[in-house]
Amino acid sequence: MATYLITGANRGIGYEYCHQLKERGDTVIAACRTGTTELRDLGVQVEDGVDITSDASVADLCDLLDGTAIDVLINNAGIIKRVTLEDLDFDSIREQFEVNAIGALRVTHALLPNLKAGSKIALMTSRMGSIADNTSGSSYGYRMSKVALSMAGKSLAHDLKGRGIAVAILHPGLVQTRMTNFTSGGITPEESVKGLLKRIDELTLENTGTFWHANGEVLPW
């Protein structure tokens, strides 16, 4: 049994991570801005009021978890806002950088004392952050912030390898969640998380820093 901390745990993929991990007997710390009855009913440890764009809020979370060993940190919290070339919204782009890239790095850095040799970090990025795979353009804030997150993950993989901590950079697939307006062409959160957990379970210091699709495909940068 391992201890997992998941950010953005109150809905979508984050909630499903909590559900599947609890079902298989792991200890789950669910961090989110606003807890829900559904999340609490899982019987996991819910830490709400966590804003990953705030140094003070993340510091409060660290104080609560002082001395708690974390085996796997899953940086799942993220947002998407449509930004086109015709309607550039620079405030929206900055917000997506703050949440999707800087927020995940802030949480990871703050919780390093809780990680140990053998711990793992998972960053939930996106195929839309692949430069080689960009065939449609647009979505400036989301694409740019996810590229930044993937780069942070690659640097973390190098910087933490000597400490025995491995890093996975993960794309969940096109998933039927509120973030995607429950797209009919997507897979279910259950299917996505099943694959994501397999990638995390298979993560080692030998394959640290790899950019994976949930289905196991290695994605281009």
N, C-alpha and C positions, 0 to 999 in steps of 0.2 A: 504494500500500500504506500502510495506516494502523496505528497502534498502539492496541490496545484493552486496557483493564483491566476484568476482570469479577470482582465479588465473588460468593461463594456458587457458585463455579465447578465444584464437584466432582460435582454431580448435577442432574437435572431440566433446567429451562430454562437454568441457568447453564452446565451441561456442553454443552448443545446450542448455545448462543451460541459457545462455544469451538470446537466442531466445525465449525459453518458458517463462522465467520470464518477459521479455519485453512484450510478447503477453498478459500476464495476468495482466499487469499494474503495475508491480513493478519497482522500480528504480534500475538500474544495473550499477555497476562499474566493467568494464572488464579490468583486469590487465594481461599483457602478455609481452613477450620479444619483439615481432614484431607484430604490428597491421596489420590487413588486410582490404581491401575494403569491403569485405563481412561483417566483424564485425562492421565496422563503419556505414554501411548501415542499421544496426538494429536500429540506433538512441540511442545507449547506450553511457555512458561515458567511453571512451577508454583511459587507462593509459598504454602506451607501454614503452619499455625500462626497464621493471621490471625483474630483475634477482634475483630469490629467494635464490640463493646461495651466494649473496653478501650483507653484512651488510649495505654498503653504498647505494646500490640500494634500498633496502627495507626501509632504513631511508628516502630516497628521496620520496618514495611513502607515507610514513607517514606524511612528511612535506606537501605534496600536499593535504592530507586528514585531516589535522589538524582541529579539530572541527566538522568533519563529523561523524554523528552517523551511525553505521553499525548494522543492525538487524541480518543479517546472513553472516558469513564469510565461503566461500566454498573453501577449500584448494584442488584444483583440479590438479594443475601442477604436472607432473610426467614424468618419462622416463622409458623405458625398454630396456635392452640390454642383449642378450643371452650370458650367461656364463655357460659353462659346466665344469665338473670335469676334463675332458681331456684338456680343453683349458681355464684354470683359468686366468682371467685378473683382477688383483687386482686394477688397476687404474679404470677400469670400475665399479667394485664393490663399490669403494669409491665414484665415481661420482653418482651412484644411491642412496647411502646413503645421500649424500649432497643434492640432489634434492628431493627425495621421502620422506625422514624422517626429516632431519635437516632443510631443506628449509621450509617445512610446519610449523615446530615448530617456526622457526625464524619469519615468517610472523605473526603467531598467537600471539607470545609474543609482537612483535612490535605494533600490532594493538589493544592490550588490552585496551588502553585508549579510543578507539573508540567504544568499546562494553559496554553494560550496562545490568542491570538486565532485563532478558527477551530475551537477544540476544542469538544466537545459532551459533555453530561452526560445520562444517561438514568436515571430513577428508576423502578424496577419497583414500581408501586403496584397497586391493584385496583379494579375496579368496586364491590366491597363497601365501598370508602371513599367512594362517592358518596352524599351526603345525599339528593339528589333521587331516586336510584335505589333507595333502601332501602325495599323493600316487604315485608320478612319479619322485620326486627328481629334480636335475639340477636347472637351472635358479637362481644361487646362489645370485647374486647381487640384483635381483628384489625381490625374496622371502625374503631375509634377511632384506632388506630396508623396505618392507611392514610390516613385523613383528614389526620392530622398530617403524614405524609410528602408528601402532595399539596400541602399548604400550604407546606411547606418548599421544594418544587419551584417553586411559583409565586413565592415570595420570591427564591429563587436566580435565577430567570429575570430578574427586575427588577434584582437587584444585580449580576449578571454581564453583562448586555447591553452595558454600557459597555466591558467588557473584550473584547467580541467572542466570548463563550462562550454558546452556546445550550443550553437545557434542555428535555428531553422528559419528560412524565409519562405513564407507559405502563401499560395493563392488558393482560396477555397472553392474555386469554380464559380459559375453563374448560379447563384443560390436564390431560392424563393423566400426572400425576406422583405421587410418593410423598406430597407435601403434600396432594393431593386424593384419596388412596387409589386412584389410577389409575381415576378415575370413568369409567364406560362412556359417559357423555354428553359427554365432553370431546373436544377436538382433540388431536393429537399434539404433542409438543414441537417436532418438525420444522416443522409447519405454523405453530405459534405464533411461533417465532423467525424464520421466513421473513418473516412480516408485521411483527414488531418491528424487524427490521433495515431493512425498507423505510421504516418510520416514522423511524428514526434517520438513514438516508441522506437523507431528505427534510427533515430538521430544519434550520431556518435561524434567523437573528435575527428574521425577520419573523413566524415562527410559534412562537417560543420561548414556553414556559410553557403549551402546549396539553396537554390531558388526552385522550389517544388510546386507543382500542381497537386491538389489533394489526391488526385488519382495516381500519383507516383511519377508523372512525367517531369523531367528536368526542363525548366523553362529558360528561354533565352533572355539575356539582359537587354 
